[in-house]
Amino acid sequence: MPPIQKVEKDAKAELLEYLETHVPIEDAPIGIHFNIAFERYCEIRAINHSRLCRARDSLLHFKHIPERDDSPAFAFGSLAHTGRLEPEQLAQRYVVIPDFHLEEANVTAKGERSDSKMTGYYKGKLADFKKLHPDKQEVSVEWMQRMKDMIQNLDDHPVAGKLFAQGVSEVTIIWDDKKTGLRCKARLDWVSGPTPGMTVPEFIKAAKAIVDLKTTEDIIGFNLSKFNYHTQAGMYLEGWKTLTKKITPFFFAAAEKS
């Protein structure tokens, strides 16, 4: 087994190599940034929490697992984030697929009425619909309604409702880790208290809490450690404190998908 010190040096070398393949640091300097699109955020040459978790599994995981997760769970989470944190972007990014499978014309090859989405009729209608909306993500009627119900539950909650009443969404922070010297980044879902358009000093002064929105199948069984949410909070707060010199409360707003 190699010495621990050598493993640590090899790991840091891998992290530095990763940094060299991304957007130059000059394009995203240390500090607090507003209005950076998620696609642009992913390109910033800095280490984020999700990649550190992959490095903990192995450096091969770190190097080869894609930056973005294309799973259904992530897709619904992205829809929920947009709906709650960036509602003005909802119609720009998403389009609801009509219930073609419930139409009377949806029949099987034998001519029998069907509610299946495997029929030629449904597949044809869906293909034509996608051609009309090439730049948008398609979601079902069910998903859109579930998202809206979830947001309503959040707004009605006595604590979450107050946290989300006023704030700024999708705030990017970039800082250098004091111990390793590595450049780090984080994307804060919601900073409660400030209003859009504030200067950075005004924003920092007005910040009352950092909120991270999570979707879950079971709110009772919501497990912070299973998905490394506790270490995510620690990294975000470390970066926030480094930049602002403030200790600010951190909340997870967990909402059930159903």
Secondary structure, DSSP 8 states (H G I E B T S, - for coil): ---HHHHHHHHHHHHHHHHHTSB-GGGS-SEEE-S--HHHHHHBSSB-HHHHHHHHH-HHHHHHS-SS--SHHHHHHHHHHHHHH-GGGHHHHEEEE--GGGSTT-B-TTS-B---SSSHHHHHHHHHHHHH-TTSEEEEHHHHHHHHHHHHHHHHSTTHHHHTTSEEEEEEEEEE-TTT--EEEEEEEEEES--TT--HHHHHHH--EEEEEEEES-STT--TTTTTHHHHHHHHHHHHHHHH-----EEEEEEE--
